[in-house]
Amino acid sequence: IPYVSSSALNNGVDDYVLIGQHNYENITLEVVAMNNVINSSETEYISNYESGGYGLSYRGNKNLIQIHIKNSTYNGYKSQSASSTIAANKIYSLSGSFNSNQIMFYENGSNYTLPWTGTINHAASSTALCLGTNPAGNVGKGNWLNGNIYSVRIYNKALTEDEVKTNYAIDKIRFNIQE
């Protein structure tokens, strides 16, 4: 079931929205957001990183999805990013999924895939998913977003490429996303 919200997280200091716990085996996170500034450090759109978890963020001026995955030879965060750098004051549609066989990331409809087999190492049981920060339990703790989040969808499954592209087509019109 998608969760949709609209929020301004524009101070980059302490604004965030607590969504609640979402510890799924397969996941899709979708965000329509705009950054007021681009920091060189990691900044969160939506995440629940604490001893595991997943999220959509940007790091090094690139949008990406990060998922804490464990398998027989690996236990840590894997990420898939877009190939281009991002710009301030531009609206982006981001979708990130994991289905136990691959990490899929879409930025404004462009697809980036990383084959990876494993299971999600969930965030600590008290950690909630947050918009605009990296939480500690139910409290925002850092990596603050200075920008706007216009829409959020959370699914307990990995969406297909067609489903992601359908959502993107709707959001592109609704939020006037320029490629």
C-alpha positions as CSV (number, residue, x, y, z in Angstrom):
1,I,0.0,0.0,0.0
2,P,1.6,3.3,-1.0
3,Y,2.0,6.0,1.6
4,V,1.7,9.5,0.0
5,S,2.6,12.7,1.8
6,S,3.6,16.3,1.0
7,S,6.2,18.0,3.2
8,A,8.6,20.9,3.2
9,L,11.9,20.0,4.9
10,N,13.6,23.1,4.0
11,N,15.9,24.2,6.9
12,G,18.5,21.4,6.6
13,V,19.0,21.4,10.4
14,D,16.3,19.5,12.2
15,D,13.1,19.1,10.1
16,Y,12.0,15.5,9.5
17,V,8.8,13.4,9.2
18,L,8.5,10.1,11.1
19,I,6.7,7.5,9.1
20,G,6.9,4.4,11.3
21,Q,8.4,1.0,11.0
22,H,8.5,-0.7,7.6
23,N,10.7,-3.9,7.8
24,Y,9.9,-5.7,4.6
25,E,11.7,-8.6,2.8
26,N,11.2,-6.8,-0.5
27,I,10.9,-3.1,-0.8
28,T,10.2,-0.2,-3.1
29,L,10.7,3.4,-1.9
30,E,9.6,6.2,-4.2
31,V,10.2,9.9,-3.6
32,V,9.6,13.1,-5.6
33,A,12.0,15.7,-4.1
34,M,13.9,18.9,-4.7
35,N,17.1,19.9,-3.0
36,N,17.6,23.6,-2.1
37,V,21.3,23.0,-1.9
38,I,23.6,20.1,-2.8
39,N,25.9,19.1,0.0
40,S,29.0,17.0,-0.6
41,S,28.0,14.7,2.3
42,E,25.3,12.1,2.4
43,T,21.8,13.5,2.7
44,E,18.6,11.5,3.2
45,Y,15.3,11.7,1.4
46,I,13.9,8.6,3.2
47,S,15.8,6.1,5.4
48,N,15.9,3.9,8.4
49,Y,19.6,3.1,8.7
50,E,20.5,1.7,12.1
51,S,22.2,-1.7,12.3
52,G,20.6,-2.3,8.9
53,G,17.8,-0.9,6.8
54,Y,17.5,1.0,3.5
55,G,16.9,4.4,2.0
56,L,17.0,6.8,-0.8
57,S,19.6,9.5,-0.5
58,Y,22.3,11.4,-2.3
59,R,26.0,11.2,-1.7
60,G,28.8,12.8,-3.7
61,N,26.2,14.8,-5.7
62,K,24.6,11.6,-7.0
63,N,21.1,10.2,-6.1
64,L,21.2,6.6,-5.0
65,I,19.5,3.8,-3.2
66,Q,21.3,2.0,-0.3
67,I,20.2,-1.3,1.2
68,H,21.8,-3.3,4.0
69,I,22.1,-6.8,2.5
70,K,23.4,-9.9,4.1
71,N,24.3,-13.2,2.4
72,S,26.9,-15.9,2.9
73,T,29.8,-13.8,1.9
74,Y,28.7,-10.2,2.4
75,N,27.1,-8.2,5.2
76,G,26.9,-4.5,4.6
77,Y,25.4,-1.7,2.6
78,K,25.2,-2.0,-1.2
79,S,24.1,0.9,-3.3
80,Q,23.2,1.7,-6.8
81,S,23.4,5.3,-8.0
82,A,22.4,7.3,-11.1
83,S,25.3,8.1,-13.5
84,S,24.8,11.9,-13.6
85,T,25.2,14.5,-10.9
86,I,22.2,16.3,-9.4
87,A,21.4,20.0,-9.3
88,A,19.8,22.2,-6.7
89,N,16.3,23.5,-7.3
90,K,15.4,20.7,-9.7
91,I,12.7,18.2,-9.0
92,Y,13.6,14.5,-9.2
93,S,11.5,11.4,-9.2
94,L,13.4,8.6,-7.4
95,S,12.5,4.9,-7.1
96,G,14.6,2.2,-5.4
97,S,13.7,-1.5,-5.1
98,F,15.2,-4.7,-3.8
99,N,13.7,-8.1,-4.6
100,S,16.4,-10.5,-3.2
101,N,18.1,-10.8,-6.6
102,Q,18.8,-7.2,-7.6
103,I,18.8,-3.6,-6.6
104,M,16.9,-1.4,-9.0
105,F,17.2,2.4,-9.0
106,Y,15.3,4.9,-11.2
107,E,16.0,8.6,-11.5
108,N,13.5,10.5,-13.6
109,G,12.6,7.3,-15.4
110,S,16.2,6.1,-16.2
111,N,16.9,2.6,-14.9
112,Y,20.1,1.5,-13.1
113,T,20.3,-2.1,-11.9
114,L,22.8,-4.0,-9.7
115,P,22.4,-7.8,-9.6
116,W,22.8,-8.8,-5.9
117,T,21.4,-11.8,-4.1
118,G,20.8,-11.8,-0.4
119,T,18.3,-10.7,2.3
120,I,17.7,-7.4,3.8
121,N,19.3,-6.9,7.2
122,H,16.5,-4.9,8.8
123,A,17.0,-1.8,10.9
124,A,17.0,-2.1,14.6
125,S,13.5,-3.0,15.8
126,S,12.9,0.5,17.3
127,T,14.1,2.4,14.2
128,A,11.3,4.1,12.2
129,L,11.5,5.1,8.5
130,C,12.0,8.9,8.3
131,L,11.8,11.6,5.7
132,G,14.6,14.1,5.6
133,T,17.0,12.5,8.0
134,N,18.8,9.4,9.2
135,P,17.0,8.3,12.3
136,A,18.1,6.8,15.6
137,G,15.1,4.9,16.9
138,N,12.2,7.4,16.4
139,V,14.3,10.5,16.4
140,G,16.1,12.3,13.5
141,K,19.8,12.3,14.1
142,G,21.6,13.7,11.0
143,N,22.2,13.9,7.2
144,W,19.4,16.5,7.1
145,L,17.7,17.3,3.8
146,N,17.6,21.0,2.9
147,G,14.8,20.8,0.3
148,N,11.2,19.7,-0.4
149,I,9.7,16.2,-0.5
150,Y,6.5,16.3,-2.5
151,S,5.4,12.7,-2.6
152,V,6.4,9.4,-1.0
153,R,5.4,5.9,-1.8
154,I,6.4,2.8,0.2
155,Y,5.6,-0.7,-1.1
156,N,6.3,-4.1,0.5
157,K,7.3,-5.5,-2.8
158,A,9.7,-4.6,-5.6
159,L,7.7,-2.9,-8.3
160,T,8.1,-4.0,-11.9
161,E,9.7,-1.6,-14.4
162,D,6.3,-0.9,-15.9
163,E,4.8,-0.1,-12.5
164,V,7.7,2.4,-11.8
165,K,7.4,4.0,-15.2
166,T,3.6,4.4,-14.7
167,N,4.2,6.1,-11.4
168,Y,6.9,8.3,-13.0
169,A,4.6,9.3,-15.9
170,I,1.9,10.4,-13.4
171,D,4.5,12.3,-11.2
172,K,6.1,13.9,-14.1
173,I,2.9,15.7,-15.0
174,R,1.7,16.2,-11.4
175,F,5.0,17.8,-10.2
176,N,6.2,19.3,-13.6
177,I,9.4,17.2,-13.5
178,Q,11.9,18.5,-16.1
179,E,14.4,16.0,-17.5
